[in-house]
């Protein structure tokens, strides 16, 4: 099976676990340790929330301040506009920020948020029937 592990440095593991749980991620104890908590979006997509010390030990480079600089962003597709809106509202309630206006096109809608550490996530609803016919 193919999987992707997304490693994110976070300042507070427990608060970040709460944030991602509110978005719909599920804690995965198999890959979780004292300095790393694994949050599963699916069996194939796993977000590894890591302390700064752990992240730096596997990277060797300084960590930019993700609240000031965007070095990457991630997009989570969802099955409906309602699900997109519920996720964004849950993120806002858990301390995240919506950083730009919603993008609305005839085949998709995207809302962009940041987590507590400034990591950027697009929550997207894509109408595949309309997308294929454009």
N, C-alpha and C positions, 0 to 999 in steps of 0.2 A: 504494500500500500504506500502511496506517496503522501507525504505530510509536509507541512511547513511549520517551523517553530519561529515565531517572531519574538526576539529578545528586546525588552524595553527596560531601560533604567528608570527606577522610581525612587522617590525620596521616602515614602512611607508604604511598606508592603501591605499592611492590613487595611489601610484606607483605600489603597488602589484595588485590592481584592474586592472590597465593598463596592467601589465604583463599577468595576467590570461585571460584578454579579448583577447590579442593577440594570446593566445593558443587556443581560441575557447570557453572559458567559457562565460556564460552570467550572468550579474548582476541580482540578484533577490532581489528586494526592500522589499519584505515581511519580510525577515529575516535580513535586514540590518538596522544598527543603527549608531550612531556617532562613536562608538568604535568597530564596527563589520560590515563587508561587506560580504554578501553571494554571492558566485559565483557558478552557476549551470553548471554542466557538462551534466546532464540529469535531468529528474524529480526525479530520485532516488538518484543521487550522487550530494551532495552539499558541497562545500568547504567554511568554515567559516573563513575568514581572520580576525583575532582579534588583537587588540593592545596588547602589552605585559601585560599591567595592567589588561585588561579584561581576558586574558588567565590565568594569575596567580591567579586572584580572584576565578576562577572556578576549580583550580587545587591544590593550596596550596603547590606546590613544585617549586623550582627554575627551570628556563628554561635553558637548555644547549645551548651553541652556536652552532646552526645547520650548521654553516660554518666550524666548527672544528670537530663536532661529529655528526654521523648519529644515530638517535634513532629510525627511521622508514623510510620506503620508500613507494611510491605509484606507481601503474602501470595503465596507461590508454590505453586500446586496441583501435585501429583505424582500419578502413575498408580497408586500402591499404598502400602500401609502400610509395606511393606519399603523402598521407595524413600525414604519420609519418614524412617524410622529411620536408614537409611544416610546420608542428607544431614545429619541432626542430629549423628550420631556423627562424621562428617567435619568438621563445623563445630567441634565440641568439641575434636577433635584438633588443629585449626588455630588454636585460641586463642579461639574464640567461647564464649559462655555461654548455657545454657538458663535463661531467666529466670522461668519459671512452670511449674507442673505441666501435663502433657499434658491436653488437653481431649478427652474421649471421649464421643461421642454415637452413637446407632445408625446415623446416616448420615454421620458424619465423625469424623476425628481430627485434632488440630492440636497441633504442638509449636512453641514460640516461642523463638527464639534472638536473640542480638545478635551483630553482627560485632565486629571489633576496636575500632571507634570508638563502639560503642553503638547503632548503627542496628538497629532491630527488624524481624525477619522472622518471619512465621508460615509454617511448612511444613505444608501441609494435604493430607490425603487426603479426598476427597469422593466417596462412593458415590452417583452420580447416580440410579440406579434407586431406592434407598431415599429419597433426597432428594425425588424427584418424587412419591413415594407417601406422604409424611408429612402 
